[in-house]
Amino acid sequence: MTVILRINKRWIAILGLIIGILIIQSFNISQPYPPVPPLPAIDIAQYWPSPVEDGHCDGKIFVYQIPDSIQVPKAVRDGRCHESNYNSEVILYNQLVDPDSTIHKLYVTQNPDEASFFFIPFFGSCYLYHCWSLHGWDWDERCDVDSRYVDPLMNIVIQDLPFWNASQGKDHVMIHPMDKTFTYYDHNSRFQPAIFLTTVGDKRRIWANRHRFQRDIVIPSATRLIHHLNIDISQYLTQDGHPKNGNKRDIFALFHGCCGDVQPGDLYSNGIRSLLFQYFQHYRGYDIGTGLADMDYAEKLARTKYGLAPMGWTLDTTRIWEYIAFGVVPVVIADGIIEPFERDLDWDSFIVRVRRDEVHRLDEILHGIDDVTYEYKRRKLWEHGRSVGLEKDAWHYIVRDLCRMNDIDRPVNLHLGY
């Protein structure tokens, strides 16, 4: 009897110990950890990205003047080409030559001897867009672009003036904002030494011939809503980027574009858009279609939380710039894309990236983003992301990259006031 009592006491003690441990663990689990304080501020030079007004050099740009007999007429640039999504070349050029613009005052010089860079006003995209409009939108038509435009223009740059030959063209800048970049021109070898500004940034081997690493600078695209129709965003959103009149962003995810009949194995969009149209189109909160009237689209952008940006024929899509302008957090579905000015702009702070092999989990991924994280991205987008647009700070970022490419290190404060 004594032995049994001792055994029972031992088991009672062990059981009590176990219960005690469980109570302690339960108590610890139920008690939240102390809040983690934010890190203290440090010297601004240690932060990335650095403020846009901290220039890398005081690089001056000399802009070539091309005779009217050769140049794409201004009436065409301001007319037909104004509607084009390839209009980056005209917008950026106009900023350079407008004597009242901040860009002109900061960077342009009339003295080629003090210039660090030379800008060639090449409007090849406008030439071709106008050509296609005259030929029933036959995208294979070229309207003798090489013999009538490329060669005469480059003859002036290479043969009539000394600046190209002084550097073999390496400090010259041209814009090629179309999806096939410089490959539209058979005589593109004539301007290959120049630095190209292009809207297409692509790490994939398949298009390596269209993007030259370390010699191209990826720039934003023009868009119909923002740069042709000149829609006033303030009519739709408050100064903080929220919908006006107390409305909410009640559209969870938006996509309107080509093409409703895409199949999973298609080359176009690498099949990505097939899942949008065949599946996510039917999900609650998703607004997916093949197109909307301009004002209807603007109204929906102002109500949208996430904007889907799946690749098309190329990785970049112009709609991402409409999303950014309206404070819509872009969801970039384009493996291998190079976004504009990645060395100076923290894209991941205001976009969501979804890889092709994860698109089927799109809804799970987006709903997995908590409200605090979403608001962080939305705020970063509104405060910093929008600054990268063509009508904003694009030239400041371009000049930064030009300084790097030419190994010019002369830091300067641009005194932009922000």
C-alpha positions as CSV (number, residue, x, y, z in Angstrom):
1,M,0.0,0.0,0.0
2,T,2.9,2.3,0.8
3,V,4.5,1.6,-2.5
4,I,1.3,2.4,-4.4
5,L,1.0,5.6,-2.5
6,R,4.5,6.6,-3.4
7,I,4.0,5.8,-7.1
8,N,0.7,7.8,-7.0
9,K,2.5,10.8,-5.4
10,R,5.2,10.6,-8.0
11,W,2.7,10.6,-10.9
12,I,0.8,13.4,-9.2
13,A,4.0,15.4,-9.0
14,I,4.9,14.8,-12.6
15,L,1.3,15.6,-13.7
16,G,1.4,18.8,-11.7
17,L,4.7,19.7,-13.3
18,I,3.3,19.2,-16.8
19,I,0.2,21.2,-16.0
20,G,2.4,24.0,-14.6
21,I,4.5,24.1,-17.7
22,L,1.4,24.2,-19.9
23,I,0.0,27.0,-17.8
24,I,3.2,29.0,-18.1
25,Q,3.4,28.4,-21.8
26,S,-0.2,29.3,-22.2
27,F,0.4,32.5,-20.3
28,N,3.5,33.4,-22.4
29,I,1.6,32.8,-25.6
30,S,-1.3,34.9,-24.5
31,Q,1.0,37.8,-23.7
32,P,1.9,39.9,-26.7
33,Y,5.6,40.8,-27.4
34,P,6.5,44.3,-26.5
35,P,6.2,46.7,-29.5
36,V,9.3,47.1,-31.7
37,P,10.3,50.8,-32.0
38,P,11.2,52.2,-35.4
39,L,14.9,52.6,-36.2
40,P,16.3,56.1,-35.6
41,A,17.0,58.4,-38.5
42,I,20.5,58.3,-39.9
43,D,22.6,60.6,-42.1
44,I,20.7,61.1,-45.4
45,A,23.7,60.0,-47.5
46,Q,23.3,56.5,-46.1
47,Y,19.7,56.2,-47.4
48,W,18.7,54.7,-50.7
49,P,17.2,56.1,-52.9
50,S,18.7,59.5,-52.6
51,P,16.6,62.6,-53.1
52,V,16.1,63.5,-56.7
53,E,17.5,67.0,-56.3
54,D,20.9,65.5,-55.4
55,G,22.3,65.4,-58.9
56,H,25.2,63.2,-59.8
57,C,26.8,65.9,-62.1
58,D,26.0,69.3,-63.6
59,G,25.9,67.7,-67.0
60,K,25.0,70.2,-69.8
61,I,23.2,69.1,-72.9
62,F,23.6,70.6,-76.4
63,V,20.6,70.0,-78.6
64,Y,21.1,69.7,-82.3
65,Q,19.0,71.7,-84.7
66,I,17.9,69.7,-87.6
67,P,16.7,71.6,-90.8
68,D,13.0,71.6,-91.4
69,S,13.6,70.0,-94.8
70,I,14.6,66.8,-93.0
71,Q,12.9,66.9,-89.7
72,V,9.4,65.5,-89.0
73,P,7.2,68.6,-89.2
74,K,6.1,70.2,-86.0
75,A,2.5,70.1,-87.2
76,V,2.8,66.2,-87.4
77,R,4.5,66.0,-84.0
78,D,1.8,68.2,-82.3
79,G,-1.0,66.6,-84.3
80,R,-1.2,62.9,-85.2
81,C,1.7,61.9,-83.0
82,H,0.2,63.6,-80.0
83,E,-2.2,60.8,-79.6
84,S,0.5,58.1,-79.8
85,N,1.7,56.1,-76.8
86,Y,5.1,56.5,-78.4
87,N,5.1,60.2,-77.8
88,S,7.8,60.2,-75.2
89,E,10.3,61.4,-77.7
90,V,8.3,64.6,-78.4
91,I,7.5,65.3,-74.7
92,L,11.1,65.0,-73.5
93,Y,12.3,67.1,-76.5
94,N,9.8,69.8,-75.8
95,Q,11.0,70.0,-72.2
96,L,14.6,70.5,-73.4
97,V,13.8,73.3,-75.8
98,D,11.2,75.2,-73.8
99,P,13.1,78.2,-72.4
100,D,10.7,78.5,-69.5
101,S,11.0,74.8,-68.4
102,T,13.1,73.8,-65.4
103,I,14.7,71.2,-67.5
104,H,15.9,73.7,-70.1
105,K,17.2,76.0,-67.4
106,L,19.1,73.3,-65.5
107,Y,20.6,71.3,-68.3
108,V,20.6,72.9,-71.8
109,T,23.5,74.9,-73.1
110,Q,23.9,76.7,-76.4
111,N,27.6,76.3,-76.2
112,P,28.7,72.9,-77.4
113,D,32.2,73.4,-75.9
114,E,30.7,73.2,-72.4
115,A,28.4,70.3,-73.1
116,S,28.8,66.9,-71.5
117,F,26.1,65.4,-73.7
118,F,24.6,65.9,-77.2
119,F,20.9,65.4,-77.9
120,I,19.8,64.3,-81.4
121,P,16.1,65.2,-81.9
122,F,15.3,62.0,-83.7
123,F,11.5,61.4,-84.1
124,G,11.5,58.0,-85.7
125,S,8.5,56.8,-83.8
126,C,6.5,59.8,-84.9
127,Y,7.6,59.4,-88.5
128,L,6.5,55.8,-88.5
129,Y,3.2,56.4,-86.6
130,H,2.3,59.1,-89.1
131,C,3.3,56.7,-91.9
132,W,1.0,54.0,-90.6
133,S,-1.9,56.3,-90.2
134,L,-1.6,57.2,-93.9
135,H,-1.4,53.5,-95.0
136,G,-4.4,52.0,-93.2
137,W,-2.3,51.1,-90.1
138,D,-0.2,48.6,-92.0
139,W,2.5,48.0,-89.3
140,D,4.9,46.6,-91.9
141,E,5.0,49.9,-93.9
142,R,8.1,52.0,-93.5
143,C,7.6,54.9,-95.9
144,D,11.3,54.9,-96.8
145,V,12.2,56.0,-93.3
146,D,15.9,55.1,-93.7
147,S,16.6,56.9,-97.0
148,R,14.3,59.9,-96.3
149,Y,14.9,60.4,-92.6
150,V,17.6,58.3,-90.9
151,D,20.4,58.9,-93.4
152,P,19.9,62.6,-94.1
153,L,19.7,63.3,-90.3
154,M,22.7,61.2,-89.4
155,N,24.7,62.7,-92.3
156,I,24.3,66.1,-90.6
157,V,25.3,64.7,-87.2
158,I,28.3,62.7,-88.4
159,Q,29.6,64.6,-91.3
160,D,28.7,68.3,-90.9
161,L,29.6,68.8,-87.2
162,P,32.6,67.7,-85.2
163,F,31.0,66.6,-82.0
164,W,30.0,63.0,-82.9
165,N,33.5,62.1,-84.2
166,A,35.1,63.6,-81.1
167,S,33.7,60.8,-78.9
168,Q,32.6,58.4,-81.7
169,G,29.0,59.2,-80.7
170,K,29.3,57.8,-77.1
171,D,28.1,61.0,-75.5
172,H,25.1,61.4,-77.9
173,V,21.6,60.7,-76.9
174,M,18.6,59.5,-79.0
175,I,15.1,58.3,-78.1
176,H,13.6,55.1,-79.4
177,P,10.3,54.6,-77.5
178,M,8.6,51.9,-79.6
179,D,8.4,48.2,-78.7
180,K,11.0,47.1,-81.3
181,T,13.2,50.1,-80.4
182,F,15.9,50.8,-83.0
183,T,15.3,47.6,-85.0
184,Y,12.6,49.4,-87.0
185,Y,15.4,51.0,-89.0
186,D,17.5,49.1,-91.5
187,H,20.3,51.6,-91.2
188,N,20.3,51.6,-87.4
189,S,24.1,50.8,-87.4
190,R,24.7,54.5,-88.1
191,F,23.5,55.6,-84.7
192,Q,24.5,52.5,-82.6
193,P,27.3,54.2,-80.6
194,A,24.7,56.7,-79.1
195,I,23.0,56.2,-75.8
196,F,19.3,55.2,-76.4
197,L,16.4,56.2,-74.3
198,T,13.8,53.4,-74.6
199,T,10.5,52.5,-73.0
200,V,11.4,48.8,-73.3
201,G,13.6,47.2,-70.6
202,D,13.9,43.5,-71.0
203,K,16.4,41.0,-69.3
204,R,15.3,38.0,-71.3
205,R,17.6,36.5,-73.9
206,I,14.9,36.3,-76.5
207,W,14.9,40.1,-76.9
208,A,18.5,40.8,-76.0
209,N,19.0,42.4,-79.5
210,R,16.4,45.1,-78.6
211,H,17.8,46.2,-75.2
212,R,21.5,47.0,-74.9
213,F,22.6,46.7,-71.3
214,Q,24.8,49.6,-70.0
215,R,24.0,51.6,-73.2
216,D,20.2,52.0,-72.9
217,I,18.3,54.1,-70.4
218,V,14.7,52.9,-69.7
219,I,12.2,55.8,-69.6
220,P,8.5,56.1,-68.9
221,S,5.8,55.7,-71.7
222,A,3.4,58.3,-72.8
223,T,-0.3,57.4,-72.3
224,R,-3.5,58.5,-74.0
225,L,-5.3,59.6,-70.8
226,I,-2.4,61.6,-69.3
227,H,-0.5,63.0,-72.2
228,H,-3.0,63.2,-75.0
229,L,-6.3,63.9,-73.3
230,N,-4.5,65.7,-70.4
231,I,-7.0,64.5,-67.8
232,D,-6.9,66.5,-64.6
233,I,-6.3,64.0,-61.8
234,S,-7.5,66.5,-59.2
235,Q,-11.0,66.1,-60.5
236,Y,-11.1,62.5,-59.3
237,L,-8.7,62.4,-56.3
238,T,-7.9,64.5,-53.2
239,Q,-4.4,65.9,-52.6
240,D,-3.7,62.8,-50.6
241,G,-4.6,60.5,-53.5
242,H,-8.0,59.3,-52.1
243,P,-11.2,59.3,-54.1
244,K,-13.2,62.5,-53.8
245,N,-16.6,62.9,-52.2
246,G,-15.8,60.3,-49.5
247,N,-15.9,57.5,-52.0
248,K,-13.7,54.4,-51.5
249,R,-11.6,52.3,-53.8
250,D,-14.3,49.7,-54.2
251,I,-12.8,47.9,-57.3
252,F,-10.3,45.4,-55.9
253,A,-8.4,44.7,-59.1
254,L,-8.7,46.3,-62.6
255,F,-7.5,45.3,-66.1
256,H,-8.8,46.5,-69.4
257,G,-6.9,45.5,-72.5
258,C,-6.2,43.0,-75.2
259,C,-7.0,40.1,-75.7
260,G,-10.0,38.1,-74.5
261,D,-9.1,35.0,-76.5
262,V,-5.5,34.5,-75.3
263,Q,-4.7,30.8,-74.6
264,P,-2.3,29.5,-71.9
265,G,0.3,28.5,-74.4
266,D,0.3,31.6,-76.5
267,L,3.4,33.7,-77.1
268,Y,1.4,36.9,-76.6
269,S,1.6,37.7,-72.8
270,N,3.2,34.3,-72.3
271,G,-0.4,33.1,-71.8
272,I,-0.8,35.2,-68.6
273,R,-3.8,37.1,-69.8
274,S,-5.7,33.9,-70.4
275,L,-6.1,33.4,-66.7
276,L,-7.4,36.9,-66.3
277,F,-10.1,36.5,-68.9
278,Q,-11.0,32.9,-68.3
279,Y,-11.0,32.9,-64.5
280,F,-10.4,36.1,-62.6
281,Q,-12.9,38.0,-64.7
282,H,-15.5,36.2,-62.7
283,Y,-14.1,36.9,-59.2
284,R,-15.8,39.3,-56.9
285,G,-14.2,42.7,-56.9
286,Y,-12.3,42.2,-60.2
287,D,-13.2,44.4,-63.2
288,I,-11.6,42.8,-66.3
289,G,-12.5,43.6,-69.9
290,T,-11.2,44.4,-73.3
291,G,-11.7,48.2,-73.3
292,L,-13.6,51.2,-72.0
293,A,-14.4,54.7,-73.1
294,D,-11.8,57.2,-71.9
295,M,-13.9,58.9,-69.2
296,D,-15.4,55.6,-68.0
297,Y,-11.8,54.3,-67.6
298,A,-10.7,57.3,-65.7
299,E,-13.7,57.0,-63.4
300,K,-12.8,53.4,-62.6
301,L,-9.1,54.1,-62.1
302,A,-10.1,56.5,-59.3
303,R,-12.0,53.7,-57.6
304,T,-9.4,51.0,-58.1
305,K,-7.1,49.5,-55.4
306,Y,-4.8,47.3,-57.5
307,G,-4.1,47.7,-61.3
308,L,-3.1,44.5,-63.1
309,A,-0.2,45.0,-65.5
310,P,0.4,41.7,-67.3
311,M,2.9,41.7,-70.2
312,G,1.7,41.8,-73.8
313,W,4.0,41.5,-76.8
314,T,6.6,43.2,-74.6
315,L,7.1,43.2,-70.8
316,D,6.2,46.9,-70.3
317,T,2.6,48.2,-70.7
318,T,1.5,51.8,-70.9
319,R,-1.3,51.2,-68.5
320,I,1.1,51.1,-65.6
321,W,1.6,54.9,-66.0
322,E,-2.1,55.4,-65.8
323,Y,-2.3,53.4,-62.7
324,I,0.5,55.4,-61.1
325,A,-1.0,58.7,-62.1
326,F,-4.3,57.7,-60.4
327,G,-2.7,56.3,-57.2
328,V,-3.6,52.7,-58.2
329,V,-1.0,50.2,-56.9
330,P,0.3,48.4,-59.9
331,V,0.6,44.6,-60.0
332,V,3.4,43.9,-62.4
333,I,3.3,40.5,-64.1
334,A,6.3,40.5,-66.3
335,D,9.3,38.3,-65.4
336,G,12.5,40.0,-66.4
337,I,11.2,43.6,-66.8
338,I,13.5,46.5,-66.2
339,E,11.5,49.4,-64.9
340,P,12.7,53.0,-65.5
341,F,15.5,54.4,-63.4
342,E,15.7,51.3,-61.1
343,R,19.0,52.5,-59.6
344,D,17.3,55.6,-58.3
345,L,13.7,54.6,-57.7
346,D,12.4,52.1,-55.1
347,W,9.8,50.4,-57.3
348,D,9.2,47.6,-54.8
349,S,8.0,50.1,-52.2
350,F,4.9,50.9,-54.3
351,I,4.2,48.0,-56.7
352,V,3.4,44.3,-56.3
353,R,5.3,41.8,-58.4
354,V,3.7,38.5,-59.3
355,R,5.7,35.9,-61.3
356,R,4.2,34.0,-64.2
357,D,4.3,30.7,-62.3
358,E,2.3,32.3,-59.5
359,V,-0.4,34.0,-61.5
360,H,-2.9,31.3,-60.7
361,R,-2.5,32.4,-57.0
362,L,-3.1,36.1,-57.9
363,D,-6.2,36.4,-55.7
364,E,-4.6,34.7,-52.8
365,I,-1.5,36.9,-53.1
366,L,-3.4,40.2,-53.3
367,H,-5.8,39.3,-50.4
368,G,-2.7,38.3,-48.4
369,I,-1.5,41.9,-48.4
370,D,-2.7,43.4,-45.1
371,D,-4.2,46.9,-44.9
372,V,-1.1,48.4,-43.3
373,T,1.2,47.1,-46.1
374,Y,-1.3,48.2,-48.8
375,E,-1.5,51.7,-47.4
376,Y,2.3,51.9,-47.2
377,K,2.5,51.1,-50.9
378,R,-0.3,53.5,-51.8
379,R,1.3,56.3,-49.9
380,K,4.8,55.7,-51.4
381,L,3.2,55.6,-54.8
382,W,1.5,58.9,-54.3
383,E,4.4,60.6,-52.7
384,H,7.3,59.2,-54.8
385,G,6.2,56.9,-57.6
386,R,4.3,59.5,-59.5
387,S,7.4,61.7,-59.7
388,V,9.0,59.5,-62.2
389,G,6.5,60.3,-65.0
390,L,7.4,62.1,-68.2
391,E,5.8,65.3,-67.0
392,K,7.6,65.1,-63.7
393,D,11.2,64.2,-62.9
394,A,12.1,61.9,-65.8
395,W,14.9,64.2,-67.1
396,H,16.5,64.4,-63.7
397,Y,16.8,60.6,-63.5
398,I,18.0,60.5,-67.2
399,V,20.8,62.9,-66.5
400,R,21.8,60.9,-63.4
401,D,22.2,57.8,-65.6
402,L,24.1,59.8,-68.3
403,C,26.5,61.0,-65.7
404,R,27.2,57.4,-64.6
405,M,27.6,56.1,-68.1
406,N,30.2,58.7,-68.9
407,D,32.0,58.4,-65.5
408,I,31.2,62.0,-64.6
409,D,31.1,62.5,-60.8
410,R,30.4,66.1,-60.0
411,P,27.6,66.1,-57.3
412,V,25.3,69.1,-57.4
413,N,22.2,70.2,-55.6
414,L,19.5,71.0,-58.2
415,H,17.6,73.2,-55.7
416,L,14.2,71.8,-56.9
417,G,12.5,72.7,-53.7
418,Y,11.2,69.3,-52.8
